[in-house]
Amino acid sequence: MEHNWSFVLDFIYLSAFILLASILKARIPAIRKLIIPTSMIAGFIGLIAGPEIIGLIPFEVDMLGAIVYHLMAIGFIALSLKDRQVHTSPAILNSGMLIVSTYLIQGIVGFGILLLLVEWFYPDFFPGIGLLLPLGFGQGPGQAYSIGSQWEELGVIGGGNLGLTIAGIGFIWATIIGIILMNILVKNKKFASSEQVKKSHHPVVEQSAPNEIPLSDAIDKLTYQIALISFIYLMTYLTILGLDTVLTPLGTFGATLAQLFVGFHFLIGSLYAITFRIILNKLQNKGLKLEHSPNNFLLQRIAGFSFDYMITASIAAISIYALRDYIVPILLITTIGGLLTIFYLVWITPRIFPEDALSNTLGFFGMQTGTISTGMALVKAVDPHFQSNTTENLVMGSGTALMFGFPLLLLLNVPVVGYVQGTPMLYIYSFLGLVAYFLVLLIALWFRTKRQAG
């Protein structure tokens, strides 16, 4: 009986946390004024009510971790299947480089501090834990947990839980520190005077088909979207399974690489979804008519559902007791990393986006420490009608960041290979690689902004 109901009960608990958080945010003015996602409030309710603090709700932490892992892939696949008018511009390319360069700042800080701590105070720690800082702050709880948990499979103690913790602290930076930063920058003449909102600017608008509202049919449109996502997720699973079959017999390096691909399931799924969308668009342009097609409205709802439950589960699954050994390093890298993220964005964003410096600085800070929703919430506070170019930079820049971020994803996995193989020199190579790639992006941004200004 318990085995049959355990997953369902954990999902019901998450739903209860979200409902309670929604009521609290609607009824309590102080909470309503906070630019904090309801799912984050729900997660902290779950953390407090869970087995490690009050013990009121007996959910299974490992099950919540599995929910986080799979919902992240489902959400990314749903977003990747959406049909958008995608265009390139210098601002969008600059946004992608800005996003990845901020990841690199966080990676250099986190990894550098852990290298020093391992050398002087914690010789038994894995210094690559510091690389969870850009994953937790910049990518959110899903990817931080996914990569951290795969490191656990390779022998890194507490990797998944540490990723969730860093992501949770990142939300605090995005909301509480974000509000403080907003009030400081609003009073700064340089930022206030640069906010020249262009009335002619049009925000990002997704194109929808004329019949995109769900209609009664032989198969419900929501059912079709879920079936399509499931098919692409099946392709993702078969790809991971095939890579594991091929790589594992190659020895330690192959087994390590195969395990890392398991952590990047969301990226594999997104690539399949994007490929499917491109092929479908080309077929439709040639006159092929389908009875059903991916539905932007429903796909956005599925992605929203996935990410809301993912964030709630990720925070509720944080293990307080597992953090005791790592509490000093985690607080150190998140504090220094958060401060340097502020200083870097306050310095570079006005140079890249001089006309909308305030909203872009706040938007990128909220996204680089939390999620795009916390970034948009900060933007809305200073640009309530979204008339600046910030929303476009955040949304479209995230797409180009995937291209610029691929070398970073490779670098993030070099230290764990060194850990498994017992070759600590790979730590140094990884750190130097992060620094070198950051300098490359910084120089590229400098040349591009100089050329645009000229």
TORVORO-104656 format. One record per residue: x, y, z of N, C-alpha, C in turn. Coordinates in steps of 0.001 Angstrom, whole numbers, plus 500000, padded with zeros to 6 digits. Layout:
BEGIN
XYZXYZXYZ ...
//
This chain:
BEGIN
500840498789500000500000500000500000500870501254500000 501850501323500933502715502490501016503538502655499747 503995501516499188504810501584497975503996502162496818 502731501754496690501887502210495596501531503692495725 501506504204496943501042505567497169502174506561497439 503398506115497599504461507008498051504679508176497086 504761507899495782504978508977494813503783509924494789 502582509359494795501371510189494739501261511059495986 501555510492497146501474511261498384502470512420498384 503690512159497913504676513242497856504213514351496922 503576513978495821503052514983494897501897515752495528 501080515066496308499979515736497015500531516710498052 501587516303498740502205517209499720502710518482499040 503363518328497898503839519500497162502673520402496764 501575519792496341500387520567495967499833521336497160 499838520692498319499356521361499526500243522547499892 501545522384499751502470523489500031502199524673499094 501970524371497814501721525434496828500398526139497122 499367525379497464498071525987497799498189526886499021 498873526409500053499036527203501269499839528466500977 500895528336500181501705529505499827500882530524499039 500026530046498146499177530951497364498225531723498259 497662531040499255496744531707500186497477532752501016 498649532375501528499431533305502345499832534540501543 500240534328500291500676535463499477499504536366499109 498318535798498963497139536595498609496569537339499808 496707536762501012496035537328502190496938538187503074 498248537976503007499169538714503888499871539802503075 499579541080503340500144542173502537501665542173502488 502318541873503616503782541906503652504381540883502694 503772539707502612504264538672501696503897539024500259 502702539610500081502245539963498738503170540975498075 503782541845498863504662542876498305506037542341497923 506389541157498424507698540588498127507732540059496698 508822540341495980508979539798494634509626538416494746 508839537504495223509329536149495470508320535171494882 508777534188494095507841533235493500507057532467494561 505787532224494279504954531450495199505542530063495422 506123529495494373506706528157494502507872528141495480 508582529256495577509692529326496530509159529359497959 508099530137498188507454530164499508506964528763499867 506362528094498880505867526730499107507006525791499483 508158525968498835509294525116499146509780525285500572 509834526524501048510272526754502424509232526247503430 507946526314503064506919525714503918507175524213504037 507468523579502897507768522148502910509019521821503703 510028522681503591511271522457504332511021522502505835 510227523489506267509931523634507702509045522500508201 508021522158507393507073521120507817507603519719507595 508713519587506884509246518280506519509886517515507657 510444516362507330510932515437508372512131515934509171 512883516924508672514108517323509361513921518489510331 512786519204510270512583520322511197511389520020512105 510174520254511644509001519976512495508638518496512450 508790517893511283508437516485511139506957516250510943 506225517282510507504776517155510331504416516376509071 505178516593508002504895515938506724506012514935506428 505683513642506349506726512614506191507058512300504736 507363513320503928507694513030502532509094512430502429 509356511785501286510643511146501043511539512106500266 512669512471500845513579513439500210514106512893498888 514438511604498842514949511020497601513900511069496491 512646510884496862511576510955495872511424512373495333 511538513364496224511469514757495779512622515067494831 513789514507495109514923514700494212514644514137492824 514004512978492769513647512387491476512623513250490742 511682513831491494510689514725490893511377515944490286 512329516513491030513084517668490518513792517298489216 514439516157489215515228515706488060514357515606486805 513208514946486918512377514702485736511567515931485321 511078516695486280510300517882485915511159518922485212 512438518993485559513305519941484865513380519602483382 513552518340483050513617517941481642512287518195480941 511186517875481603509867518086481000509641519565480709 510009520420481663509839521853481473510669522384480318 511927521948480216512792522411479136512311521904477783 511838520680477724511323520147476465510088520930476027 509197521225476974507987521986476646508337523362476100 509265524047476732509666525377476257510329525288474883 511126524250474662511847524123473393510924523785472237 509769523208472533508810522869471479507987524067471014 508003525145471779507183526307471438507678526967470159 506721527503469412507037528206468171507154529692468462 508316530276468124508541531690468390509086532362467141 508887533662467094509590534468466111510970534760466683 511958534058466172513311534231466688514128535047465699 514728536093466194515586536903465346516847537236466138 517896537544465395519158537872466048519410539364465956 520101539874466930520484541280466946521732541386467806 522480542468467649523669542617468501523342542543469980 522202543120470402521846543115471818521617541699472327 520993540846471517520695539487471949521971538660472055 522889538834471098524173538137471184524979538630472386 524948539934472606525637540488473782525045539945475073 523719539778475086523056539240476280523537537831476577 523650537005475524524136535642475719525543535604476277 526412536468475750527788536516476260527832537060477687 526958538027477997526899538564479357526470537489480347 525468536708479980524976535648480856526086534635481147 526763534175480091527792533148480275529001533720481011 529362534972480742530503535567481453530210535692482943 528935535923483298528562535963484722528653534573485340 528214533547484587528418532168485060529886531925485360 530756532400484464532189532171484613532746532878485841 532272534119486097532680534828487321532321533989488543 531092533474488567530646532669489702531440531369489799 531733530752488646532521529520488659533940529751489143 534565530843488695535927531165489129535966531406490634 534979532149491148534920532436492589534701531150493387 533671530390493028533347529181493785534453528151493751 534963527886492549536010526873492400537321527348493030 537656528628492838538893529168493398538914529119494913 537792529508495537537719529483497005537819528048497520 537126527119496866537178525720497318538575525127497138 539280525516496085540652525030495911541537525463497084 541360526707497511542143527212498643541732526515499949 540431526340500151539951525699501379540409524241501457 540393523544500317540846522147500305542344522069500597 543086523036500084544537523051500290544895523335501746 544128524217502417544513524684503753543693524081504895 542379523838504671541517523462505799540747522157505604 540305521848504388539417520702504173540019519757503126 541057519043503460541746518210502452540892517085501883 539817516697502586538995515585502117537852516035501210 537670517340501046536561517838500230536914517769498743 535873517709497928536032517789496480535907519259496065 536985519879495552536930521313495252535941521684494164 535560520711493328534584520983492274533219521383492804 532978521161494123531716521599494733531516523093494491 532606523854494422532493525288494166531868525598492824 531924524655491872531316524863490562529801524723490597 529261524290491732527807524288491882527269525707492049 528152526682492317527699528067492470527071528604491185 527729528546490019527054529017488814525859528167488414 525878526880488779524730526025488470523538526388489349 523774526546490657522682526867491580522186528293491429 523121529255491319522737530661491165522199530931489757 522964530539488749522626530923487388521620530025486706 521661528704487001520794527765486304519607527304487136 519673527472488452518539527105489288518673525731489912 517703525354490735517811524123491530517825522850490706 517118522848489577517031521624488795518380521152488295 519105522026487622520395521627487072521423521424488179 521387522265489223522329522106490327522147520745490993 520900520340491184520643519029491780521038517910490825 520694518091489546520972517041488563522465516753488470 523276517812488293524718517613488166525303517135489495 524869517750490605525382517355491917525081515909492256 523878515456491915523513514071492222524304513086491363 524627513492490128525460512611489303526879512540489843 527360513650490422528664513623491084528625512677492277 527477512614492958527335511674494077527536510240493608 526995509932492425527164508584491882528637508263491642 529447509309491466530881509133491213531710509238492484 531038509399493640531751509385494911531786510696495664 531186511764495117531170513063495797530036513070496819 530356513218498084529351513130499154528475514374499167 527151514175499142526197515271499306526094516220498132 526506515810496932526517516722495792525157517291495438 524142516429495353522808516887494974522220517849495982 522360517529497256521802518388498297522528519732498366 523818519724498136524574520979498132524124521870496981 523825521250495829523312522024494703521983522681495026 521089521943495682519795522505496081519980523647497073 520896523489498009521119524516499019521635525812498389 522599525677497491523141526865496827522055527560496012 521214526772495353520115527367494586519128528084495512 518849527493496677517953528147497635518519529462498140 519822529482498434520467530733498856520442531748497712 520569531243496477520498532130495315519170532842495228 518076532140495534516759532779495535516706533919496551 517340533727497690517371534789498700518113536008498161 519230535779497470519961536888496849519106537576495789 518399536779494989517600537353493899516448538198494419 515897537839495569514712538539496072515073539605497101 515580539188498234515864540142499314516976541105498913 518120540563498482519228541424498063518840542184496793 518040541554495941517591542226494722516777543474495006 515915543413496020515119544586496398516029545693496919 516990545321497748517937546318498274518725546953497130 519218546124496207519970546632495059519110547573494221 517850547207494019516950548044493231516800549429493851 516618549481495156516451550777495833517722551615495791 518878550958495800520142551696495706520329552259494295 520089551428493274520332551857491897519332552916491431 518096552838491938517089553837491552517534555235491963 518256555319493080518722556622493565520046557046492928 520644556146492147521912556459491493521637557234490203 522210558417490075521918559287488931522331558642487608 523435557910487622523901557288486391522886556290485852 522315555498486741521340554498486304519984555140486005 519544556069486858518235556699486671518192557492485365 519268558219485061519286559056483855519416558227482584 519926556999482709520128556174481522518868555422481117 517847555456481955516640554681481675515743555460480720 516131555516479457515363556212478435514486555191477729 513302554982478232512421553953477684511914554387476321 512078553542475344511625553837473993510173553405473836 509317554370473563507907554036473421507650553183472183 508570553255471224508374552493469994508794551035470142 509418550706471267509902549345471445508736548398471662 508793547262470995507746546255471131508288545082471915 507611544668472975508093543535473748508002542238472964 508672541216473502508656539912472836507234539357472841 506752538998471670505409538443471549505508537123470815 504966536088471393504986534787470748503814534693469786 504078534186468585503048534044467581502253532779467856 500956532890467805500087531749468052499254531474466809 498961530217466620498106529854465501496687530303465777 495879530560464720494512531056464929493642530113465750 493882528814465632493031527840466345493721527287467581 494563528114468241495402527572469301494659527391470617 493452527910470777492678527649471986492195526202471944 492372525449473022492000524038473014490540523825472653 490275522886471766488920522577471324488624521108471586 487345520777471616486956519382471767487343518622470512 487871517444470695488330516666469548488391515214469967 488788514357468987488935512943469322489997512739470388 490994513622470398492011513603471442492166515018471975 492178515161473275492321516487473866493691517060473518 493730518365473264494997518979472870496050518870473960 495643518944475219496604518781476304497199517377476279 496347516379476027496829515002475933497879514869474843 497639515533473710498596515464472602499930516095472989 499894517244473682501146517900474074501951517005475014 501256516390475969501936515506476926502504514283476217 501743513741475269502236512582474517503468512952473705 503465514137473109504618514582472315505849514775473198 505668515413474364506769515596475306507293514224475763 506388513307476015506789511961476458507604511251475390 507206511412474121507958510784473035509381511336472971 509520512656473100510857513257473060511661512850474290 510992512722475441511694512269476644512155510812476482 511347510001475771511755508627475480513016508621474621 513071509502473611514275509619472787515479510020473637 515220510915474600516292511339475510516795510160476330 515859509374476875516234508209477683517035507197476860 516584506928475631517282505967474777518682506469474426 518821507778474245520141508349473955521077508173475144 520579508480476338521398508320477547521771506853477746 520789505964477510521037504531477654522089504055476652 521989504550475413522960504173474392524357504679474721 524448505927475187525747506484475566526362505704476725 525513505316477676526003504535478815526530503173478359 525824502550477432526235501243476919527568501319476185 527773502415475447528995502570474660530179503019475528 529929503966476445531025504603477175531501503815478392 530587503158479107530953502489480359532062501446480183 532046500633479116533134499649478958534505500264478675 534574501583478436535840502217478085536726502511479296 536247502175480482537049502415481681536499503540482529 537340504034483442536894505039484411536429506323483728 537207506781482757536836508022482069535507507868481339 535321506755480651534077506513479933532885506420480860 533054505716481995531967505598482965531618506946483571 532647507745483836532405509086484385531662509944483387 532067509907482131531413510700481092529966510250480895 529739508952480939528375508435480794527483508928481922 528020508933483132527243509399484277526927510886484161 527855511643483602527626513078483437526532513351482408 526448512518481377525379512686480388524009512494481034 523947511636482049522686511454482769522257512783483401 523221513551483899522913514845484497522512515892483487 522912515710482224522570516671481176521386516195480344 520512515400480943519343514890480219518454516014479709 518339517091480474517481518208480077518013518873478812 519335518941478673519930519558477488519716518678476259 519873517377476436519632516440475334518175516518474892 517260516540475868515840516657475546515518517955474825 516123519057475259515890520350474610516365520337473162 517522519720472908518049519656471539517126518835470645 516609517727471164515652516937470385514384517747470105 513899518478471105512677519263470925512875520389469913 514021521061469989514316522139469041514413521575467625 515075520433467485515203519791466171513835519417465618 512990518836466463511635518470466051510862519700465589 510985520808466332510256522038465996510720522606464654 512038522570464409512582523081463142512077522250461969 512126520915462111511647520032461042510162520244460797 509383520347461871507941520548461742507628521861461029 508338522920461374508106524214460729508409524149459233 509478523441458864509824523328457447508768522529456684 508268521471457305507220520677456659505939521480456489 505589522276457512504383523093457431504531524186456381 505726524727456236505964525746455201505835525169453797 506031523864453668505875523212452372504448522739452117 503550523061453039502140522760452819501605521556453542 502425520899454350501937519743455097501016520199456223 499818519654456274498857520015457312498704518856458286 498850519160459569498719518153460614497411518346461365 496837517223461793495610517323462591495890518008463927 497076517777464467497471518376465738498893518895465597 499226519899466365500574520454466356500900520970467750 502168521191468051502517521766469360501793523084469590 501228523224470766500366524353471106501089525262472098 501416526490471685502195527397472531501562527615473895 500263527852473906499563528141475164499697526981476139 499422525779475654499458524610476529500889524235476917 501827524386475985503219524085476308503752525016477391 503351526292477327503770527228478367503176526843479712 501924526394479702501287525959480954501987524715481521 502354523787480645503056522584481106504415522954481688 505126523859481018506434524291481519506283525006482853 505262525886482955505030526592484218504721525638485356 503871524651485076503559523628486073504823522883486504 505637522479485529506850521705485829507806522502486700 508043523765486337509015524564487082508492524955488463 507181525204488602506627525520489922506802524351490888 506447523161490433506598521986491298508075521649491513 508896521885490483510327521606490607510964522488491674 510658523788491651511230524715492638510748524363494038 509458524062494172508919523678495482509608522429496011 509723521414495176510347520160495607511823520352495919 512509521185495135513948521342495324514282521991496662 513483522966497077513741523625498359513300522733499519 512148522072499364511668521178500425512619520014500655 513380519637499631514261518475499731515623518792500344 515881520057500658517165520415501257517340519708502600 518482519076502776518776518372504022519650519249504912 519094519703506026519830520578506942521014519833507560 520786518579507937521838517824508619523012517520507692 522726517325506414523803517003505469524697518201505203 524267519390505629525035520604505350526037520942506445 525993520216507540526819520618508680528299520696508324 528795519749507551530222519747507206530579520832506206 529585521238505406529872522160504305529377523584504565 528836523851505755528159525126505978529096526316505786 530338526224506281531283527350506134531649527580504666 532089526545503917532395526782502500531207527308501696 529995526768501972528820527194501208528498528663501473 528495529067502740528223530465503063529293531383502484 530536530901502471531633531716501955531501531943500449 531293530874499695531242531033498237529966531741497786 528832531522498474527609532210498074527664533700498399 528283534050499526528382535467499893529323536216498956 530537535682498785531500536346497903531014536290496451 530461535154496056529943535028494693528796535979494422 527891536144495396526772537075495226527241538516495109 528184538888495948528697540270495916529421540560494595 530248539626494137530960539851492886530006539850491687 528926539081491780527909539123490723527304540524490630 527009541127491781526479542498491796527485543471491187 528727543436491678529743544383491207529981544235489705 530033542987489222530290542756487800529148543285486943 527901542969487320526762543402486516526565544922486580 526784545513487760526665546971487884527729547672487045 528886547033486899529961547628486098529750547439484594 529399546221484171529403545924482743528067546206482054 526942546036482735525651546182482067525426547575481488 525734548678482209525561550004481600526421550213480357 527517549500480241528368549631479066527798548885477868 527064547810478137526469547029477055525100547580476664 524313548004477674522966548535477433522847549928478061 523484550932477475523495552270478094522121552927478174 521190552563477283519890553237477272518922552665478296 519101551422478674518202550776479642519030550093480727 519971550822481282520928550216482210520263549704483479 519332550465484031518721550092485307517938548791485195 517020548728484263516176547539484142516997546318483724 517979546506482847518804545366482431519679544856483570 520255545771484350521080545344485484520268544532486478 519088545027486817518230544321487772517730542997487197 517352543019485919516843541802485302517882540701485251 519092541056484819520145540047484740520580539582486127 520589540480487109520944540053488469519914539067489001 518623539378488833517583538470489308517645537116488640 517983537102487349518062535833486625519340535071486959 520448535798487191521735535153487432521906534675488873 520954535000489730520983534471491094519741533637491408 518698533778490620517476533008490833517029532342489540 515904532797489016515385532295487745514965533491486905 514521533233485691514085534333484843512843535015485431 512062534274486226510868534880486836511253535915487883 512287535652488680512726536651489655513366537838488940 514047537577487827514588538678487037513487539555486476 512431538941485945511314539705485382510578540480486477 510507539909487678509832540612488780510573541893489144 511903541843489167512688543041489453512543544068488326 512500543593487088512317544499485954510966545203486042 509941544444486398508592545021486467508512546146487489 509318546075488524509282547114489557509757548458489023 510674548462488043511195549725487502510684549994486088 510137548980485436509599549126484079508281548358484013 507237548888484665505989548123484847505303547716483556 505519548455482471504862548127481200505795547404480236 506983547037480724507964546293479920508229546979478579 508454548285478636508717549040477414510198549065477046 511067548680477959512498548640477646512807547362476875 514064547210476503514475546013475760514877544866476682 514654545024477977515164544047478943514524542679478784 513206542629478621512536541331478514513058540544477320 513264541235476214513796540569475024515215540074475276 516014540886475965517390540482476249517430539245477145 516558539200478143516541538060479062516082536791478366 514980536893477628514396535698477004515260535202475855 515544536090474897516316535681473727517786535445474080 518315536235475030519700536045475440519934534680476054 518914534142476728519043532806477309519252531758476222 518642531990475045518831531064473927520239531118473372 520768532329473160522133532429472631523162532015473679 522791532107474968523721531689476031524019530198475942 523089529423475401523319527984475242524512527740474325 524606528562473268525726528417472330527046528807472994 527051529957473669528285530411474313528620529586475556 527615528931476131527835528196477373528327526783477182 528350526284475943528755524893475740530181524617476222 531173525490475916532523525237476466532537525225477992 531692526051478608531620526080480073531101524751480608 530084524179479945529553522891480390530631521812480344 531491521877479341532594520910479269533592521123480402 533925522391480674534885522700481734534369522285483106 533058522400483321532489522070484627532692520609484994 532868519772483993532950518340484258534369517803484306 535346518650484004536744518191484060537180517876485500 536844518729486514537306518422487877536830517078488417 535590516682488109535104515412488661535840514242488018 536286514413486769537116513387486139538449513284486888 539025514447487242540254514447488032540064513819489396 538871514028489994538564513466491310538479511941491232 537810511442490214537643509997490077538961509318489731 539741509945488858540997509339488400542178509642489316 541968510531490320543052510872491231544137511719490586 543729512629489700544690513525489037544317514975489342 544775515506490480544385516862490899544866517965489963 545827517673489082546263518705488131545114519140487227 544129518266487042542963518644486231542192519787486883 542278519926488220541640521058488891542255522375488408 543581522392488352544281523612487925543956523929486473 543966522906485623543636523127484211542214523675484070 541298523154484874539914523619484812539805525081485224 540491525434486310540448526815486794541032527778485752 542167527397485174542775528243484146541877528340482918 541183527248482601540250527276481477539101528240481720 538565528260482945537493529200483288537970530650483130 539161530932483647539700532289483557539926532691482104 540514531785481314540803532093479913539515532352479126 538490531517479355537234531700478607536535532992479029 536624533332480323536041534592480776536710535774480081 538036535747479974538758536847479314538388536934477839 538191535792477192537791535784475785536437536479475615 535466536117476451534134536728476351534181538211476702 534976538569477705535061539969478110535661540824476990 536698540315476346537309541043475234536323541149474064 535596540049473797534605540069472711533514541096472987 533036541167474225532027542169474587532575543582474441 533808543778474829534419545114474743534507545581473293 534957544671472400535062545032470983533686545299470368 532702544469470731531368544643470159530728545948470615 530849546273471894530253547507472371530973548739471810 532293548640471630533038549748471032532605549976469586 532419548873468855532028548976467459530618549545467304 529705549106468208528328549628468160528279551095468541 529112551493469512529134552892469920529709553781468821 530658553225468062531266553986466978530365554079465779 
//
